[in-house]
Structure formats: structure tokens, C-alpha cells
């Protein structure tokens, strides 16, 4: 990955404005160029220098106006870089727009969607989301197992066969762990617990479990394709203090300036990745802490989202947003925008998925209503089964629901089993009936 061209700093920008030859044009430069600082784009100098500036000013003057305008909107956070300088962020229109869309999307129609609120289906959707996130987050770190093999491993409970499968299973268990600790404050011990789960059986250089990196580890982040040095994390001697500061930031409920919970969660993601406290597993841990932060702040919908699935579609954008921050005076806005877009895309994916599932149920119910080979009691039971996957029925429950005799109830259920619409099992002396996994397809054939 190519390192972005480092832009002029704010200090250099102000010095440029103070030059005699610029003094008479300051107003024109700020008026013509400053307006774009709050536009629908938040360009880094590396890209801005290739664009056509507003009429009457140069690219350098355009950047000068933008930097000056951004400085008025700057908000500082407690995260510091290796030199002790604080990071900051701005709230341009794109950030505010995406935050609004995320807020409304997580409290809107999907909140009353039956597949989400229905207890019988909620766990199934969460389970699918956990598996998807476990797979894609691991694939971002190099895991190469196929999705089908990974899903089969998790659902069957079989032992991982290689390092890639172990990474995915660890990630799955870590996300489950986060759900159990979402009401607890973030502590170094909890971070170690999550990291221990993520890296179990995968560390190459240490058989005693995870540990904070030391100076001997010589950790730095390189681009695997061309060996370009991308990031050198803070000195290992600072890691414990920086981790305590990160936990304090994560647990602080109020600040002098309002900090939107989504922004807070994204900064926590960046903080862990920037500090790189462990030898391995930092990327997966950073994304796991993002989930913890969102769930701990009441964004329950994130149980259903897979951000890594979106990140995997454009990994270069993910990496570039880190580089933009470090090369432009610790301006976190670049990373915020990139992650907000990822979150919005993940939410859109969920909405689309739920719409598809709803349409599938409606279509299947139409086949069900058109069936002439089933009585009204059987149709009612299958309609209930479509909306409540995994629900178990007994002869007694069907009898009570319809006010019929035991023999009639038994006949109804056994006929549905014979048509392969229900599957029969036994618990003690009772027969249990559940819908076939491919119930929709079987109803189509029945019609």
C-alpha cells in the first residue's frame, strides 16, 4: 500500500496566511476554499492535490482554507500518539448525516420486525450473524477456510482441523463472550480474557498464552504485498499505562463535550489498533472491542451485524483510513468516516436480508394457502411453523389448540410427517414434530 503524501500542517498553513503576499488575499482564500471543508467530502491532501481547486486559488491555498475551517470544528480526545500529541476529530456534514442514519436505522422499522423480536427466530438470526462475523474477521487476518466448512464446524461442534479453522472458532467464542460481558466495564483483565479467547492455540512464539508485547518483539506493521512500513506502534514500555487510559475512556459516561456513542466505539477500535498491545490478534481484538462498546451502550441491533463482512469487500479503504489519520496531524475524522460507512452498509445489508426473509415467508404462505390437500388445522400449524422455526409440536398441543380428539390430532400430524412437511422425533414417551428445514420447497411441490 502506498503511503499518502503528508499534507502541510495547521502551523504551516497559518504561517502561509501570515506572509505579506497572502495578507491581501486571506479573505478571498478562506471564502473560496473554506466552504468545501463542510461539504459532502472530507478529502485528505493526498487526494485533494489531484483535484481542481475553486476558481481563483491554488491547491495549496485551497488546503490552507480547509485546514483553517476544520480547526474551528476540532474536538480533542484523550488518545495520544507516540510523541504525546492528542488525536482529534471533526463533525462535518457527512459524519452528522451518517450518525443520523445509523441512529434511525437501529431504532426504526426493524425494531418491530417479527423475525427479530420473535423469540423462536431471534436466536437463529443472532447465531448466523455471529458465525458470519467470526469467519470474515478471521479472513481479514489471513484465515483461508471456506465459509461452508467454517459454518459446518461451528454448527456441528467438531474440532478445528487447521490454524484457519481455529482462528474462526476462537473469534466465534470471543464474540459470544462479549455478549456475556456487555454490561461490565472494560478492564485490562477483560481485554486479556477476550484476547486469550481469540488467540487460543494460534500463537507461534509463545506457548504460555497471550502477553503484552515487549521491546524484544520489535513489532511493526508492514504491507504483506510490498513490505512497506505502515505503522510503528508506541513503545512497549507504555502499553500498560495506555491500556488503562483506553479503559478509562471506554468507561467514562460523561465528558465536557458530547461524544456520540458510535464515535466513541469507533475511536476505541482505532485506539486498540494504534497501540497494538499484543504480538498477534490485534485486528480481531480491535473489532471485538468495537462490538463490546456498541452493545454496552445499548445498540442491541449490533448483535445481528457483521462489520467485517463489509470491511472484507474493501480492505484497502480500511487500511488507508488509518494512514490518513497518522499523516494528517492525528485527524481521526478519516477513520470515523470510513467506519461509519461500513456500519451503515452493514445495517443496510441486514435490512435487505430481513426484507428477503419476509418476502420468502409471504411467498411460502401463499403456496400454503393454495394447497387443497391439507385441512385448515394442518394449514394453521404449518403457517405457525413458518414464522417460528424450530418450534416443536406434540399431539397433545395440537389437540388442545384445535379442540379436537387425540386420534384426530395424531392423524393430522402423522399425515404432515408422511408428506415430509414435519419431522418426527421422540422424547421419552412423547412424539415431537418440527418443520422440515426445506419446508418452503416442499410446499411448492405439494401445490
Secondary structure, DSSP 8 states (H G I E B T S, - for coil): ---------HHHHHHHHTSHHHHTTHHHHHHHHHGGGGSS----HHHHTTS---TTS-HHHHHHHHHHHHHHH-EEEEEE-TTS-EEEE---HHHHHHHHHHHHHTTSGGGG-HHHH-HHHHHHHHHHHHHHHHHHHHHHTT----HHHHHHHHHHT----SHHHHHHHHHHHHHHHHHHHTTS---HHHHHHHHHHHHTTT-SS-TT---B--GGG---EE-TTT--EEE----GGGHHHHHHHHHHHHH----SS---HHHHHHHHHHHHHHH--BSS-HHHHHHHHHHHHHHHTT-GGGGG--HHHHHGGGHHHHHHHHHHHHHTTTBTHHHHHHHHHHHHHHHHHHHHHHHHHHHHHHHHHHHHHH-SSS-HHHHHHHHHHHHSTT--B-HHHHHHHHT--HHHHHHHHHHHHHTTSEEEEEETTEEEEEE-TTHHHHHHHH-
